[in-house]
């Protein structure tokens, strides 16, 4: 996991570049360490680094020795700042009539979960099958609401290129214009754009008591991985566990003020970051952004299905790039098709929150850090209408807040 804050009060926090270099060194060790003839990196189901401690969830071969692996990895990783390794190990079920190769004694720093089960009596083909995972993943119902945030809204799309981030920033500004206290969390780890869109591309967040202080962007409390990188051209080339770890740090290790809405700009797709958010962040509801194009609608449906399966209410659909009006002749044309947003809204019985035009003015405003709602241009009323539609129905999805909770 990528750790932005070094948990040692006597030292200054590491820069993102220094931490990335240390994490890269750990990755190289894992890639180079082999169990038999196979890299242990292929056996890692989960990885988390907390300061100088590393926790690994591993699925090891039956003939491996977790104690030896833990000791050898400890020696290899010690030069890179890792002082303790914790291992949660899963081994395949033993062959029928045989014994497990699990060692009798495991060091205290290694936690072994050997959840074996006997194979079915009359099914010889299943004696090598791996046991099922018995621990259920966290659900939205089990998550506690943030004590200072009334509603968390995620803005998502099944695919890129549909104007999700532009829609996100304008919806956030529209909710603010309606009198709400609003924050924005840029969870698009691989393509962060909120700092540029809100005109704070060169502003770095401050640290206070080992927590980030959100950047004040046009009166909105904003935090993005883009605010922590050295430049606009710095790539974020991280594996899933590191990216999801960064998301959770941005959410958990930020001193968010009292907010009516925290709007989260999600990356496109339905991958690790979306699933981590669904399991660990208490979301009030999701807004799906799509274009009328058939391909975009197919991917938007996948996004809705994912939220349905993770029990996150879909607040509605925003159809972007619905119509284009020629600035020269005034001719209006549905470049990406018609009726797509209405169709998907009817199919899933959710509101069509609004339809947005395909206009160069919307693009130009976010490029210069003054989105349409902030500029109060001709397109601002579209976003104000969407924000009003969100407010009209969101209270029925609100979570009870535990005011006694202390972070």
HURAFEN-V336169 format. One record per residue. N is the residue number from 1. RES is the residue in three letters. OMEGA is omega in whole degrees, 0 to 359 (none if undefined). BURIAL is + if it has 16 or more other C-alpha atoms within 10 Angstrom, else -. Layout:
n/res/omega/burial
N/RES/OMEGA/BURIAL
N/RES/OMEGA/BURIAL
//
This chain:
n/res/omega/burial
1/UNK/180/+
2/UNK/181/+
3/UNK/180/+
4/UNK/187/+
5/UNK/176/+
6/UNK/188/+
7/UNK/174/-
8/UNK/187/-
9/UNK/183/-
10/UNK/182/-
11/UNK/174/-
12/UNK/179/-
13/UNK/176/+
14/UNK/173/-
15/UNK/176/-
16/UNK/181/+
17/UNK/179/-
18/UNK/180/-
19/UNK/178/+
20/UNK/179/+
21/UNK/179/-
22/UNK/179/+
23/UNK/178/+
24/UNK/178/-
25/UNK/177/+
26/UNK/179/+
27/UNK/181/-
28/UNK/178/-
29/UNK/181/+
30/UNK/179/+
31/UNK/183/-
32/UNK/182/-
33/UNK/184/+
34/UNK/171/-
35/UNK/190/-
36/UNK/176/-
37/UNK/184/-
38/UNK/179/-
39/UNK/180/-
40/UNK/179/+
41/UNK/179/+
42/UNK/182/-
43/UNK/182/+
44/UNK/176/-
45/UNK/179/-
46/UNK/181/-
47/UNK/178/+
48/UNK/178/+
49/UNK/179/+
50/UNK/183/-
51/UNK/181/+
52/UNK/179/-
53/UNK/181/-
54/UNK/177/+
55/UNK/181/+
56/UNK/168/+
57/UNK/188/+
58/UNK/170/+
59/UNK/188/+
60/UNK/174/+
61/UNK/185/-
62/UNK/185/+
63/UNK/181/-
64/UNK/180/-
65/UNK/183/-
66/UNK/182/+
67/UNK/179/+
68/UNK/180/-
69/UNK/181/-
70/UNK/180/+
71/UNK/182/-
72/UNK/177/-
73/UNK/178/+
74/UNK/180/+
75/UNK/182/-
76/UNK/185/-
77/UNK/181/+
78/UNK/179/-
79/UNK/181/-
80/UNK/173/+
81/UNK/179/-
82/UNK/184/+
83/UNK/181/-
84/UNK/179/+
85/UNK/175/+
86/UNK/183/+
87/UNK/170/+
88/UNK/192/+
89/UNK/172/+
90/UNK/178/+
91/UNK/176/+
92/UNK/176/+
93/UNK/181/+
94/UNK/176/+
95/UNK/184/+
96/UNK/179/-
97/UNK/182/-
98/UNK/179/-
99/UNK/177/-
100/UNK/177/-
101/UNK/180/-
102/UNK/181/+
103/UNK/179/-
104/UNK/182/-
105/UNK/177/-
106/UNK/180/-
107/UNK/181/-
108/UNK/180/-
109/UNK/180/-
110/UNK/179/+
111/UNK/184/+
112/UNK/176/+
113/UNK/183/-
114/UNK/185/-
115/UNK/182/-
116/UNK/176/-
117/UNK/179/-
118/UNK/179/-
119/UNK/177/+
120/UNK/187/-
121/UNK/186/-
122/UNK/180/-
123/UNK/184/-
124/UNK/183/-
125/UNK/185/-
126/UNK/187/-
127/UNK/177/+
128/UNK/183/-
129/UNK/178/-
130/UNK/181/+
131/UNK/179/+
132/UNK/174/-
133/UNK/188/-
134/UNK/181/-
135/UNK/182/-
136/UNK/177/-
137/UNK/177/-
138/UNK/179/-
139/UNK/178/-
140/UNK/182/+
141/UNK/182/-
142/UNK/184/-
143/UNK/179/-
144/UNK/179/+
145/UNK/176/+
146/UNK/186/+
147/UNK/183/+
148/UNK/182/+
149/UNK/183/+
150/UNK/180/+
151/UNK/171/+
152/UNK/180/+
153/UNK/174/+
154/UNK/176/+
155/UNK/190/+
156/UNK/174/+
157/UNK/180/+
158/UNK/182/+
159/UNK/178/+
160/UNK/175/-
161/UNK/181/-
162/UNK/179/+
163/UNK/183/+
164/UNK/183/+
165/UNK/176/+
166/UNK/177/+
167/UNK/181/+
168/UNK/185/+
169/UNK/179/+
170/UNK/175/+
171/UNK/179/+
172/UNK/179/+
173/UNK/178/+
174/UNK/177/+
175/UNK/176/+
176/UNK/181/+
177/UNK/177/-
178/UNK/176/-
179/UNK/181/-
180/UNK/171/-
181/UNK/192/+
182/UNK/172/+
183/UNK/178/+
184/UNK/173/+
185/UNK/180/+
186/UNK/181/+
187/UNK/176/+
188/UNK/189/+
189/UNK/185/+
190/UNK/179/-
191/UNK/183/+
192/UNK/182/+
193/UNK/184/+
194/UNK/180/+
195/UNK/179/+
196/UNK/183/+
197/UNK/180/+
198/UNK/174/+
199/UNK/180/+
200/UNK/186/+
201/UNK/184/+
202/UNK/182/-
203/UNK/178/-
204/UNK/178/+
205/UNK/177/+
206/UNK/175/-
207/UNK/179/-
208/UNK/184/-
209/UNK/178/-
210/UNK/174/+
211/UNK/176/+
212/UNK/170/+
213/UNK/183/+
214/UNK/177/+
215/UNK/175/+
216/UNK/182/-
217/UNK/181/+
218/UNK/181/-
219/UNK/179/-
220/UNK/176/+
221/UNK/188/+
222/UNK/172/+
223/UNK/183/+
224/UNK/173/+
225/UNK/178/+
226/UNK/179/+
227/UNK/184/+
228/UNK/181/+
229/UNK/185/+
230/UNK/182/-
231/UNK/182/-
232/UNK/183/-
233/UNK/179/-
234/UNK/182/-
235/UNK/174/-
236/UNK/184/-
237/UNK/184/-
238/UNK/171/+
239/UNK/184/-
240/UNK/182/+
241/UNK/181/+
242/UNK/180/+
243/UNK/179/+
244/UNK/175/+
245/UNK/178/+
246/UNK/179/+
247/UNK/183/+
248/UNK/176/+
249/UNK/178/+
250/UNK/180/+
251/UNK/188/+
252/UNK/186/-
253/UNK/176/+
254/UNK/180/+
255/UNK/181/+
256/UNK/176/+
257/UNK/174/-
258/UNK/183/+
259/UNK/169/+
260/UNK/180/+
261/UNK/164/+
262/UNK/182/+
263/UNK/183/+
264/UNK/176/+
265/UNK/185/+
266/UNK/171/+
267/UNK/178/+
268/UNK/176/+
269/UNK/182/+
270/UNK/186/+
271/UNK/186/-
272/UNK/184/-
273/UNK/179/+
274/UNK/181/+
275/UNK/177/-
276/UNK/179/+
277/UNK/182/+
278/UNK/183/+
279/UNK/190/+
280/UNK/179/+
281/UNK/183/+
282/UNK/186/+
283/UNK/175/+
284/UNK/181/+
285/UNK/183/+
286/UNK/173/+
287/UNK/182/+
288/UNK/178/+
289/UNK/179/+
290/UNK/168/+
291/UNK/180/+
292/UNK/183/+
293/UNK/184/+
294/UNK/181/-
295/UNK/179/-
296/UNK/180/+
297/UNK/178/+
298/UNK/180/-
299/UNK/176/+
300/UNK/177/+
301/UNK/178/+
302/UNK/178/+
303/UNK/179/+
304/UNK/179/+
305/UNK/179/-
306/UNK/180/+
307/UNK/177/+
308/UNK/182/-
309/UNK/179/-
310/UNK/174/+
311/UNK/172/+
312/UNK/181/+
313/UNK/174/+
314/UNK/183/+
315/UNK/180/+
316/UNK/183/+
317/UNK/172/+
318/UNK/177/+
319/UNK/180/+
320/UNK/178/+
321/UNK/184/+
322/UNK/182/+
323/UNK/175/+
324/UNK/178/+
325/UNK/181/-
326/UNK/182/-
327/UNK/181/-
328/UNK/185/-
329/UNK/179/-
330/UNK/180/-
331/UNK/179/-
332/UNK/183/-
333/UNK/176/-
334/UNK/187/+
335/UNK/183/-
336/UNK/180/+
337/UNK/182/-
338/UNK/172/+
339/UNK/183/-
340/UNK/179/+
341/UNK/178/+
342/UNK/181/+
343/UNK/183/-
344/UNK/177/+
345/UNK/178/+
346/UNK/182/-
347/UNK/183/-
348/UNK/176/-
349/UNK/176/-
350/UNK/182/-
351/UNK/166/+
352/UNK/188/+
353/UNK/180/+
354/UNK/176/+
355/UNK/185/+
356/UNK/180/+
357/UNK/170/+
358/UNK/187/+
359/UNK/180/+
360/UNK/180/-
361/UNK/178/-
362/UNK/179/+
363/UNK/183/-
364/UNK/183/-
365/UNK/180/+
366/UNK/179/+
367/UNK/180/+
368/UNK/174/-
369/UNK/177/+
370/UNK/182/+
371/UNK/188/+
372/UNK/181/+
373/UNK/178/+
374/UNK/179/+
375/UNK/182/-
376/UNK/180/-
377/UNK/184/-
378/UNK/182/-
379/UNK/181/+
380/UNK/181/+
381/UNK/178/-
382/UNK/182/+
383/UNK/176/+
384/UNK/179/+
385/UNK/178/+
386/UNK/179/+
387/UNK/178/+
388/UNK/179/-
389/UNK/176/+
390/UNK/182/+
391/UNK/184/-
392/UNK/186/-
393/UNK/191/-
394/UNK/185/-
395/UNK/181/-
396/UNK/178/-
397/UNK/186/-
398/UNK/177/-
399/UNK/173/+
400/UNK/183/-
401/UNK/176/-
402/UNK/183/-
403/UNK/182/-
404/UNK/181/-
405/UNK/181/-
406/UNK/179/-
407/UNK/none/-
//
